[in-house]
Amino acid sequence: MKKFVFFHYGFETPTQEIQEAWGKWFASIGDKIVDSGSPLGPGREISRSGTKELPLGMESLTGYSIINADSLDEAEKLLKGCPMITSIRVYEAMSM
């Protein structure tokens, strides 16, 4: 089994219906969760050319989670059902 990190981008204020759907979706992948993650607050990008603030917004990175899956395709199938996130980017966590 491989680990995949997924990053949540954007956020819609959840209705009661969306919160309930999210709870059901999260429970449905419960056996795959390595780290449920957390929401992210403001951050900074640090590079050789300097530092810039990364405020929260609709297109910002807003959270992360880590799951187990056999492949990137399986991870994608698991994540497609998430009702609360505007966009998800998933990456395989490579073993060192």
N, C-alpha and C positions, 0 to 999 in steps of 0.2 A: 504494500500500500504506500502511496506517495502522499506528501503533504502539499497543499495548495493554499496560498495566501490570497484572499480576495479583499479588494479595496472598494469601499462604497464611495460613490461620487454623487453629489447632490442629495437633496432631501425634500420631501413633501411633508407638510404638516399632516400627520396621520389622523384620519377619522376613526371613530370607534370600529367601523367595519374593517379598515385597513389594519388596525392594531390586532384585531381578532384573527385576521387572515395571516398576519405576520407571526403571531404566536403559534398557529397551526403549522405554518411552513417551517418555522424554526424547530418545532417538535418533530416534524417529519424527517429532518436531517440530523437529529440529535445524536445518533450513533456514529456520525461522520465528523462531529465537531471535536477539534483538538483544543482550540482556544476560541471562545465565543467573541473575543475582542471587546472593543468599546468604541463609543463615539470619539471623535477627535475635535479638539479646540483649535484656536489659531496657532499657526506655526511659523517657521522661518525656513527659507531655502538658503543654504550656505554653499557658496561656490568660490572658486579662486578669484572671481571678479568682485566678490562682496556678498552681502547678505540682504535679502529682501523679505518683507513681511508677507505671510500667506494668510490673509483673512478668510473667514468662512463665507460661503456664498453658494448659490445654486450649482455652480460648476466646480466647486472645491472638493477635495478629498475630505470625507466626513467620518470615516471609520474603517475598521478592518476586522477580519476574522480569519481563522485557519481551520481548514477541513482536511480530512483524509478522503482520497479517491484513488481509483486505479489508474486514471488517465485524465488528461485535460478535457477530453470529451465528456467523461462522466462528471467532472467538476462543473462543467458548463451546464449539463442537464440539471444538476442539483440546484444551481444558482438561478436558473431561468424562472423558477417559481417564486422568487422573493418579491412580495407585493409592496415593499416600503421604499426601496432604493431606486433612484432615477437611473443609475448606471452602475455596473459592477465591472471591475477589471480583475482578472484572475491570473495568477502566475504560479508555476510549479516552484516549490522550494527545493533547490538542488542540494543534494547531500555533499558534504565536503570530505 
